[in-house]
Amino acid sequence: MIERQIERGGAKRCAGPVPGLAVVVTGVAAHASEGAPGFDITGVLAEDGPLPLPSVSGMDVAIAVNPAGTTFRGGVLGQGRVYEDRVEVDLVLGAEEARGLCAGLLSQLETGAPVLELRGDAIAASLLRITGFNRS
């Protein structure tokens, strides 16, 4: 299991911690970006959880893993937005970390369905601040 956690260092907690969002990964693809490559991860939420919707199990998730350059406040890896029918997340990782995450997920896709757990805080009912992730 690979784990990534950044200390909250100053990241303001508006609505409190969100239990991990378990995303069953269904695909990983590279996308063009300036400088370093980025990656798109697709999946579905594994179970109903902390999102402000009656049922989210099976909801589509799109995660864009972008190269470092855009920065968030200290202790923040990215942000997410919850829509009625999907969740979209933007993560900013260093090139090596992004490649390692995506290569690991691709390898696991060959033998099963990897799960990527996103951890963070709810900023508002439909906004998430991502502070860590876990790949298993």
PAGULUM-308132 format. One record per atom (N, C-alpha, C): residue number from 1; x, y, z; atom name; residue in one letter; chain. Coordinates in Angstrom, 1 decimal. Example, Ala and Ser with C-alpha at 12.3 -4.5 7.8 and 13.67 -1.06 7.14 Angstrom:
PAGULUM-308132
(1,(13.2,-5.7,7.8),"N","A","A")
(1,(12.3,-4.5,7.8),"CA","A","A")
(1,(13.2,-3.3,7.8),"C","A","A")
(2,(12.8,-2.2,7.1),"N","S","A")
(2,(13.7,-1.1,7.1),"CA","S","A")
(2,(12.9,0.0,7.9),"C","S","A")
end
This chain:
PAGULUM-308132
(1,(0.8,-1.2,0.0),"N","M","A")
(1,(0.0,0.0,0.0),"CA","M","A")
(1,(0.9,1.2,0.0),"C","M","A")
(2,(0.6,2.2,-0.9),"N","I","A")
(2,(1.3,3.5,-0.9),"CA","I","A")
(2,(0.4,4.5,-0.3),"C","I","A")
(3,(1.0,5.3,0.6),"N","E","A")
(3,(0.2,6.3,1.3),"CA","E","A")
(3,(0.9,7.7,1.1),"C","E","A")
(4,(0.1,8.7,0.9),"N","R","A")
(4,(0.6,10.1,0.8),"CA","R","A")
(4,(-0.2,10.9,1.7),"C","R","A")
(5,(0.4,11.6,2.6),"N","Q","A")
(5,(-0.3,12.5,3.6),"CA","Q","A")
(5,(0.6,13.7,3.7),"C","Q","A")
(6,(0.0,14.9,3.7),"N","I","A")
(6,(0.7,16.1,3.9),"CA","I","A")
(6,(0.1,16.7,5.2),"C","I","A")
(7,(0.9,17.3,6.0),"N","E","A")
(7,(0.4,17.9,7.2),"CA","E","A")
(7,(-0.5,19.1,6.8),"C","E","A")
(8,(-1.5,19.3,7.6),"N","R","A")
(8,(-2.4,20.4,7.2),"CA","R","A")
(8,(-1.8,21.8,7.3),"C","R","A")
(9,(-0.6,22.0,7.9),"N","G","A")
(9,(0.1,23.2,7.9),"CA","G","A")
(9,(-0.7,24.5,7.8),"C","G","A")
(10,(-1.6,25.0,7.9),"N","G","A")
(10,(-2.3,26.2,7.7),"CA","G","A")
(10,(-3.5,26.0,6.8),"C","G","A")
(11,(-3.8,24.9,6.3),"N","A","A")
(11,(-5.0,24.7,5.5),"CA","A","A")
(11,(-6.2,24.8,6.4),"C","A","A")
(12,(-7.0,25.8,6.1),"N","K","A")
(12,(-8.2,26.1,6.9),"CA","K","A")
(12,(-9.2,25.0,6.8),"C","K","A")
(13,(-9.8,24.6,7.9),"N","R","A")
(13,(-10.8,23.6,7.9),"CA","R","A")
(13,(-12.1,24.3,8.0),"C","R","A")
(14,(-12.9,24.3,6.9),"N","C","A")
(14,(-14.2,25.0,6.9),"CA","C","A")
(14,(-15.3,24.1,7.4),"C","C","A")
(15,(-15.5,23.0,6.9),"N","A","A")
(15,(-16.6,22.1,7.2),"CA","A","A")
(15,(-16.2,20.8,7.8),"C","A","A")
(16,(-14.9,20.6,8.1),"N","G","A")
(16,(-14.4,19.4,8.7),"CA","G","A")
(16,(-13.9,18.3,7.8),"C","G","A")
(17,(-13.3,17.3,8.4),"N","P","A")
(17,(-12.7,16.2,7.6),"CA","P","A")
(17,(-13.8,15.4,6.9),"C","P","A")
(18,(-13.4,14.9,5.8),"N","V","A")
(18,(-14.2,14.0,5.0),"CA","V","A")
(18,(-13.6,12.6,5.1),"C","V","A")
(19,(-14.4,11.6,5.5),"N","P","A")
(19,(-13.8,10.2,5.5),"CA","P","A")
(19,(-13.3,9.9,4.1),"C","P","A")
(20,(-12.4,9.0,4.0),"N","G","A")
(20,(-11.8,8.7,2.6),"CA","G","A")
(20,(-12.9,8.4,1.6),"C","G","A")
(21,(-12.7,8.9,0.4),"N","L","A")
(21,(-13.6,8.6,-0.7),"CA","L","A")
(21,(-12.9,7.5,-1.5),"C","L","A")
(22,(-13.5,6.3,-1.4),"N","A","A")
(22,(-12.9,5.1,-2.1),"CA","A","A")
(22,(-13.3,5.1,-3.6),"C","A","A")
(23,(-12.3,5.3,-4.5),"N","V","A")
(23,(-12.6,5.3,-5.9),"CA","V","A")
(23,(-12.1,4.0,-6.5),"C","V","A")
(24,(-12.9,3.2,-7.1),"N","V","A")
(24,(-12.5,2.0,-7.9),"CA","V","A")
(24,(-12.1,2.5,-9.2),"C","V","A")
(25,(-10.8,2.4,-9.5),"N","V","A")
(25,(-10.2,2.9,-10.7),"CA","V","A")
(25,(-10.5,2.0,-11.9),"C","V","A")
(26,(-11.0,2.7,-13.0),"N","T","A")
(26,(-11.4,1.9,-14.2),"CA","T","A")
(26,(-10.4,2.3,-15.4),"C","T","A")
(27,(-9.7,3.4,-15.3),"N","G","A")
(27,(-8.8,3.7,-16.4),"CA","G","A")
(27,(-7.8,4.8,-16.0),"C","G","A")
(28,(-6.6,4.8,-16.7),"N","V","A")
(28,(-5.6,5.7,-16.5),"CA","V","A")
(28,(-5.0,6.1,-17.8),"C","V","A")
(29,(-4.9,7.4,-18.2),"N","A","A")
(29,(-4.4,7.8,-19.5),"CA","A","A")
(29,(-3.5,9.0,-19.3),"C","A","A")
(30,(-2.5,9.2,-20.1),"N","A","A")
(30,(-1.7,10.4,-20.1),"CA","A","A")
(30,(-2.4,11.4,-20.9),"C","A","A")
(31,(-2.2,12.7,-20.5),"N","H","A")
(31,(-2.7,13.8,-21.3),"CA","H","A")
(31,(-1.6,14.9,-21.5),"C","H","A")
(32,(-1.7,15.6,-22.5),"N","A","A")
(32,(-0.7,16.6,-22.9),"CA","A","A")
(32,(-0.8,17.8,-21.9),"C","A","A")
(33,(0.3,18.3,-21.5),"N","S","A")
(33,(0.4,19.5,-20.7),"CA","S","A")
(33,(1.7,20.2,-20.9),"C","S","A")
(34,(1.8,21.4,-20.6),"N","E","A")
(34,(3.1,22.1,-20.8),"CA","E","A")
(34,(4.1,21.5,-19.8),"C","E","A")
(35,(5.3,21.3,-20.3),"N","G","A")
(35,(6.4,20.8,-19.4),"CA","G","A")
(35,(6.3,19.3,-19.2),"C","G","A")
(36,(5.8,18.9,-18.1),"N","A","A")
(36,(5.7,17.5,-17.7),"CA","A","A")
(36,(4.3,16.9,-18.1),"C","A","A")
(37,(4.3,15.6,-18.3),"N","P","A")
(37,(3.0,15.0,-18.6),"CA","P","A")
(37,(2.0,15.0,-17.4),"C","P","A")
(38,(0.8,15.0,-17.8),"N","G","A")
(38,(-0.3,14.9,-16.7),"CA","G","A")
(38,(-1.0,13.6,-17.0),"C","G","A")
(39,(-1.9,13.2,-16.1),"N","F","A")
(39,(-2.6,11.9,-16.2),"CA","F","A")
(39,(-4.1,12.1,-15.9),"C","F","A")
(40,(-5.0,11.4,-16.5),"N","D","A")
(40,(-6.4,11.3,-16.2),"CA","D","A")
(40,(-6.7,10.0,-15.6),"C","D","A")
(41,(-7.3,10.0,-14.5),"N","I","A")
(41,(-7.8,8.7,-13.8),"CA","I","A")
(41,(-9.3,8.7,-13.8),"C","I","A")
(42,(-9.9,7.6,-14.3),"N","T","A")
(42,(-11.3,7.5,-14.2),"CA","T","A")
(42,(-11.7,6.4,-13.3),"C","T","A")
(43,(-12.9,6.5,-12.7),"N","G","A")
(43,(-13.4,5.5,-11.8),"CA","G","A")
(43,(-14.8,5.7,-11.3),"C","G","A")
(44,(-15.2,4.9,-10.4),"N","V","A")
(44,(-16.5,5.1,-9.8),"CA","V","A")
(44,(-16.3,5.0,-8.2),"C","V","A")
(45,(-17.2,5.7,-7.5),"N","L","A")
(45,(-17.2,5.6,-6.1),"CA","L","A")
(45,(-17.6,4.3,-5.6),"C","L","A")
(46,(-16.8,3.7,-4.7),"N","A","A")
(46,(-17.1,2.3,-4.3),"CA","A","A")
(46,(-18.3,2.2,-3.4),"C","A","A")
(47,(-18.6,3.2,-2.6),"N","E","A")
(47,(-19.7,3.0,-1.7),"CA","E","A")
(47,(-20.3,4.4,-1.3),"C","E","A")
(48,(-21.5,4.4,-0.7),"N","D","A")
(48,(-22.1,5.6,-0.2),"CA","D","A")
(48,(-21.1,6.1,0.9),"C","D","A")
(49,(-21.0,7.4,1.0),"N","G","A")
(49,(-20.0,7.9,1.9),"CA","G","A")
(49,(-20.4,9.3,2.4),"C","G","A")
(50,(-19.4,10.1,2.5),"N","P","A")
(50,(-19.6,11.4,3.2),"CA","P","A")
(50,(-20.1,12.5,2.3),"C","P","A")
(51,(-20.4,12.2,1.0),"N","L","A")
(51,(-20.8,13.3,0.1),"CA","L","A")
(51,(-22.3,13.7,0.4),"C","L","A")
(52,(-22.6,15.0,0.2),"N","P","A")
(52,(-23.9,15.5,0.5),"CA","P","A")
(52,(-25.0,15.1,-0.5),"C","P","A")
(53,(-25.1,13.8,-0.8),"N","L","A")
(53,(-26.1,13.3,-1.7),"CA","L","A")
(53,(-26.7,12.1,-1.1),"C","L","A")
(54,(-28.0,11.7,-1.5),"N","P","A")
(54,(-28.6,10.6,-0.9),"CA","P","A")
(54,(-27.8,9.3,-1.2),"C","P","A")
(55,(-27.4,9.1,-2.4),"N","S","A")
(55,(-26.7,7.8,-2.8),"CA","S","A")
(55,(-25.6,8.2,-3.8),"C","S","A")
(56,(-24.4,7.8,-3.5),"N","V","A")
(56,(-23.3,8.1,-4.5),"CA","V","A")
(56,(-22.6,6.8,-5.0),"C","V","A")
(57,(-23.0,5.7,-4.5),"N","S","A")
(57,(-22.3,4.4,-4.9),"CA","S","A")
(57,(-22.4,4.3,-6.4),"C","S","A")
(58,(-21.3,4.1,-7.1),"N","G","A")
(58,(-21.3,3.9,-8.5),"CA","G","A")
(58,(-21.2,5.2,-9.3),"C","G","A")
(59,(-21.2,6.4,-8.6),"N","M","A")
(59,(-21.1,7.7,-9.2),"CA","M","A")
(59,(-19.7,7.8,-9.9),"C","M","A")
(60,(-19.7,8.3,-11.1),"N","D","A")
(60,(-18.5,8.5,-11.9),"CA","D","A")
(60,(-17.6,9.5,-11.2),"C","D","A")
(61,(-16.3,9.2,-11.3),"N","V","A")
(61,(-15.2,10.1,-10.7),"CA","V","A")
(61,(-14.2,10.3,-11.8),"C","V","A")
(62,(-13.8,11.6,-12.0),"N","A","A")
(62,(-12.7,12.0,-12.9),"CA","A","A")
(62,(-11.7,12.7,-12.1),"C","A","A")
(63,(-10.4,12.2,-12.2),"N","I","A")
(63,(-9.3,12.8,-11.4),"CA","I","A")
(63,(-8.2,13.2,-12.5),"C","I","A")
(64,(-7.9,14.5,-12.5),"N","A","A")
(64,(-6.8,15.0,-13.3),"CA","A","A")
(64,(-5.6,15.2,-12.4),"C","A","A")
(65,(-4.5,14.4,-12.8),"N","V","A")
(65,(-3.3,14.5,-12.1),"CA","V","A")
(65,(-2.4,15.5,-12.9),"C","V","A")
(66,(-2.2,16.7,-12.3),"N","N","A")
(66,(-1.4,17.7,-13.1),"CA","N","A")
(66,(0.0,17.8,-12.5),"C","N","A")
(67,(0.9,18.2,-13.4),"N","P","A")
(67,(2.3,18.4,-12.9),"CA","P","A")
(67,(2.4,19.6,-12.0),"C","P","A")
(68,(3.4,19.5,-11.1),"N","A","A")
(68,(3.6,20.6,-10.2),"CA","A","A")
(68,(3.8,21.9,-11.0),"C","A","A")
(69,(3.4,23.0,-10.5),"N","G","A")
(69,(3.5,24.3,-11.1),"CA","G","A")
(69,(2.4,25.2,-10.6),"C","G","A")
(70,(1.2,24.6,-10.6),"N","T","A")
(70,(0.0,25.2,-9.9),"CA","T","A")
(70,(0.2,24.8,-8.5),"C","T","A")
(71,(0.0,25.7,-7.6),"N","T","A")
(71,(0.2,25.3,-6.2),"CA","T","A")
(71,(-1.1,25.7,-5.4),"C","T","A")
(72,(-1.3,24.9,-4.4),"N","F","A")
(72,(-2.4,25.2,-3.5),"CA","F","A")
(72,(-1.8,25.6,-2.2),"C","F","A")
(73,(-2.6,26.0,-1.2),"N","R","A")
(73,(-2.1,26.3,0.1),"CA","R","A")
(73,(-1.3,25.2,0.7),"C","R","A")
(74,(-0.5,25.5,1.6),"N","G","A")
(74,(0.3,24.5,2.3),"CA","G","A")
(74,(-0.5,23.3,2.8),"C","G","A")
(75,(-0.1,22.1,2.6),"N","G","A")
(75,(-0.8,20.9,3.1),"CA","G","A")
(75,(-2.0,20.5,2.2),"C","G","A")
(76,(-2.1,21.1,1.0),"N","V","A")
(76,(-3.2,20.7,0.1),"CA","V","A")
(76,(-2.7,20.2,-1.2),"C","V","A")
(77,(-3.1,19.0,-1.6),"N","L","A")
(77,(-2.7,18.4,-2.8),"CA","L","A")
(77,(-3.7,18.7,-4.0),"C","L","A")
(78,(-4.9,19.1,-3.7),"N","G","A")
(78,(-5.8,19.4,-4.8),"CA","G","A")
(78,(-7.2,19.7,-4.3),"C","G","A")
(79,(-8.1,19.8,-5.2),"N","Q","A")
(79,(-9.5,20.1,-4.8),"CA","Q","A")
(79,(-10.5,19.3,-5.6),"C","Q","A")
(80,(-11.7,19.2,-5.1),"N","G","A")
(80,(-12.7,18.4,-5.8),"CA","G","A")
(80,(-14.0,19.1,-5.8),"C","G","A")
(81,(-14.8,18.8,-6.8),"N","R","A")
(81,(-16.2,19.4,-6.8),"CA","R","A")
(81,(-17.2,18.2,-7.0),"C","R","A")
(82,(-18.2,18.3,-6.2),"N","V","A")
(82,(-19.3,17.3,-6.3),"CA","V","A")
(82,(-20.5,17.8,-7.1),"C","V","A")
(83,(-20.8,17.1,-8.1),"N","Y","A")
(83,(-22.0,17.4,-8.9),"CA","Y","A")
(83,(-23.1,16.4,-8.6),"C","Y","A")
(84,(-24.3,16.6,-9.2),"N","E","A")
(84,(-25.4,15.6,-8.9),"CA","E","A")
(84,(-25.0,14.2,-9.5),"C","E","A")
(85,(-24.3,14.1,-10.5),"N","D","A")
(85,(-24.0,12.9,-11.2),"CA","D","A")
(85,(-22.6,12.4,-11.3),"C","D","A")
(86,(-21.6,13.2,-10.7),"N","R","A")
(86,(-20.2,12.9,-10.8),"CA","R","A")
(86,(-19.4,13.7,-9.8),"C","R","A")
(87,(-18.2,13.3,-9.6),"N","V","A")
(87,(-17.2,14.0,-8.8),"CA","V","A")
(87,(-16.0,14.3,-9.7),"C","V","A")
(88,(-15.5,15.5,-9.7),"N","E","A")
(88,(-14.3,15.8,-10.4),"CA","E","A")
(88,(-13.2,16.3,-9.4),"C","E","A")
(89,(-12.0,15.8,-9.6),"N","V","A")
(89,(-10.9,16.2,-8.7),"CA","V","A")
(89,(-9.7,16.6,-9.5),"C","V","A")
(90,(-9.0,17.6,-9.1),"N","D","A")
(90,(-7.7,18.0,-9.6),"CA","D","A")
(90,(-6.7,17.8,-8.5),"C","D","A")
(91,(-5.6,17.1,-8.9),"N","L","A")
(91,(-4.5,16.9,-8.0),"CA","L","A")
(91,(-3.2,17.5,-8.6),"C","L","A")
(92,(-2.4,18.0,-7.8),"N","V","A")
(92,(-1.1,18.6,-8.3),"CA","V","A")
(92,(0.0,17.8,-7.6),"C","V","A")
(93,(0.8,17.0,-8.4),"N","L","A")
(93,(1.8,16.2,-7.8),"CA","L","A")
(93,(3.1,16.4,-8.6),"C","L","A")
(94,(4.2,16.2,-7.9),"N","G","A")
(94,(5.5,16.2,-8.6),"CA","G","A")
(94,(5.6,15.2,-9.7),"C","G","A")
(95,(6.4,15.4,-10.7),"N","A","A")
(95,(6.4,14.4,-11.9),"CA","A","A")
(95,(6.7,13.0,-11.4),"C","A","A")
(96,(7.7,12.8,-10.6),"N","E","A")
(96,(8.0,11.4,-10.2),"CA","E","A")
(96,(6.8,10.8,-9.4),"C","E","A")
(97,(6.2,11.5,-8.5),"N","E","A")
(97,(5.1,11.0,-7.7),"CA","E","A")
(97,(3.9,10.7,-8.6),"C","E","A")
(98,(3.6,11.6,-9.5),"N","A","A")
(98,(2.5,11.4,-10.5),"CA","A","A")
(98,(2.7,10.1,-11.3),"C","A","A")
(99,(4.0,10.0,-11.9),"N","R","A")
(99,(4.3,8.8,-12.7),"CA","R","A")
(99,(4.2,7.5,-11.8),"C","R","A")
(100,(4.7,7.6,-10.6),"N","G","A")
(100,(4.6,6.4,-9.7),"CA","G","A")
(100,(3.2,6.0,-9.4),"C","G","A")
(101,(2.4,7.0,-9.1),"N","L","A")
(101,(0.9,6.7,-8.8),"CA","L","A")
(101,(0.3,6.1,-10.0),"C","L","A")
(102,(0.4,6.7,-11.1),"N","C","A")
(102,(-0.3,6.2,-12.3),"CA","C","A")
(102,(0.3,4.9,-12.8),"C","C","A")
(103,(1.6,4.7,-12.7),"N","A","A")
(103,(2.2,3.4,-13.1),"CA","A","A")
(103,(1.7,2.3,-12.2),"C","A","A")
(104,(1.6,2.6,-10.9),"N","G","A")
(104,(1.1,1.6,-10.0),"CA","G","A")
(104,(-0.4,1.2,-10.2),"C","G","A")
(105,(-1.2,2.2,-10.5),"N","L","A")
(105,(-2.6,2.0,-10.9),"CA","L","A")
(105,(-2.8,1.2,-12.1),"C","L","A")
(106,(-2.0,1.5,-13.2),"N","L","A")
(106,(-2.0,0.7,-14.4),"CA","L","A")
(106,(-1.6,-0.7,-14.2),"C","L","A")
(107,(-0.6,-0.9,-13.4),"N","S","A")
(107,(-0.2,-2.3,-13.1),"CA","S","A")
(107,(-1.3,-3.1,-12.4),"C","S","A")
(108,(-1.9,-2.4,-11.4),"N","Q","A")
(108,(-3.0,-3.1,-10.7),"CA","Q","A")
(108,(-4.2,-3.3,-11.6),"C","Q","A")
(109,(-4.5,-2.5,-12.6),"N","L","A")
(109,(-5.6,-2.7,-13.5),"CA","L","A")
(109,(-5.5,-4.0,-14.2),"C","L","A")
(110,(-4.3,-4.4,-14.5),"N","E","A")
(110,(-4.1,-5.7,-15.2),"CA","E","A")
(110,(-4.5,-6.9,-14.4),"C","E","A")
(111,(-4.5,-6.8,-13.1),"N","T","A")
(111,(-4.9,-7.9,-12.3),"CA","T","A")
(111,(-6.2,-7.7,-11.5),"C","T","A")
(112,(-6.8,-6.6,-11.6),"N","G","A")
(112,(-8.0,-6.3,-10.8),"CA","G","A")
(112,(-8.4,-4.9,-10.9),"C","G","A")
(113,(-9.2,-4.5,-9.9),"N","A","A")
(113,(-9.6,-3.1,-9.9),"CA","A","A")
(113,(-9.0,-2.4,-8.7),"C","A","A")
(114,(-8.0,-1.6,-8.9),"N","P","A")
(114,(-7.3,-0.9,-7.8),"CA","P","A")
(114,(-8.3,0.2,-7.2),"C","P","A")
(115,(-8.0,0.4,-5.9),"N","V","A")
(115,(-8.8,1.5,-5.2),"CA","V","A")
(115,(-7.9,2.6,-4.8),"C","V","A")
(116,(-8.3,3.8,-5.1),"N","L","A")
(116,(-7.6,5.0,-4.7),"CA","L","A")
(116,(-8.5,5.7,-3.7),"C","L","A")
(117,(-8.0,5.9,-2.5),"N","E","A")
(117,(-8.8,6.5,-1.4),"CA","E","A")
(117,(-8.3,8.0,-1.3),"C","E","A")
(118,(-9.2,8.9,-1.5),"N","L","A")
(118,(-8.8,10.3,-1.4),"CA","L","A")
(118,(-9.3,10.8,0.0),"C","L","A")
(119,(-8.4,11.5,0.7),"N","R","A")
(119,(-8.7,12.1,2.0),"CA","R","A")
(119,(-8.7,13.6,2.0),"C","R","A")
(120,(-9.5,14.2,2.8),"N","G","A")
(120,(-9.4,15.7,2.8),"CA","G","A")
(120,(-10.5,16.3,3.7),"C","G","A")
(121,(-10.8,17.5,3.4),"N","D","A")
(121,(-11.8,18.3,4.1),"CA","D","A")
(121,(-12.9,18.8,3.2),"C","D","A")
(122,(-14.1,18.9,3.7),"N","A","A")
(122,(-15.2,19.5,3.0),"CA","A","A")
(122,(-15.1,21.0,3.2),"C","A","A")
(123,(-15.0,21.8,2.1),"N","I","A")
(123,(-14.9,23.2,2.2),"CA","I","A")
(123,(-16.4,23.8,2.3),"C","I","A")
(124,(-17.2,23.2,1.5),"N","A","A")
(124,(-18.7,23.5,1.4),"CA","A","A")
(124,(-19.4,22.2,1.0),"C","A","A")
(125,(-20.7,22.3,0.8),"N","A","A")
(125,(-21.5,21.1,0.5),"CA","A","A")
(125,(-21.0,20.4,-0.8),"C","A","A")
(126,(-20.4,21.2,-1.7),"N","S","A")
(126,(-20.0,20.6,-3.0),"CA","S","A")
(126,(-18.6,20.8,-3.3),"C","S","A")
(127,(-17.8,21.2,-2.3),"N","L","A")
(127,(-16.3,21.4,-2.6),"CA","L","A")
(127,(-15.5,20.6,-1.6),"C","L","A")
(128,(-14.4,20.0,-2.1),"N","L","A")
(128,(-13.6,19.2,-1.2),"CA","L","A")
(128,(-12.1,19.7,-1.4),"C","L","A")
(129,(-11.4,19.7,-0.3),"N","R","A")
(129,(-10.0,20.0,-0.3),"CA","R","A")
(129,(-9.3,18.7,-0.1),"C","R","A")
(130,(-8.4,18.3,-1.0),"N","I","A")
(130,(-7.8,17.0,-0.9),"CA","I","A")
(130,(-6.4,17.2,-0.3),"C","I","A")
(131,(-6.2,16.4,0.8),"N","T","A")
(131,(-4.9,16.5,1.6),"CA","T","A")
(131,(-4.1,15.3,1.6),"C","T","A")
(132,(-4.6,14.2,1.0),"N","G","A")
(132,(-3.8,13.0,1.0),"CA","G","A")
(132,(-4.5,11.9,0.2),"C","G","A")
(133,(-3.8,10.8,-0.1),"N","F","A")
(133,(-4.4,9.7,-0.8),"CA","F","A")
(133,(-3.7,8.4,-0.4),"C","F","A")
(134,(-4.4,7.4,-0.7),"N","N","A")
(134,(-3.9,6.0,-0.4),"CA","N","A")
(134,(-4.2,5.1,-1.6),"C","N","A")
(135,(-3.3,4.4,-2.0),"N","R","A")
(135,(-3.5,3.4,-3.1),"CA","R","A")
(135,(-3.4,2.0,-2.6),"C","R","A")
(136,(-4.4,1.2,-2.9),"N","S","A")
(136,(-4.3,-0.2,-2.5),"CA","S","A")
(136,(-4.8,-1.1,-3.5),"C","S","A")
end
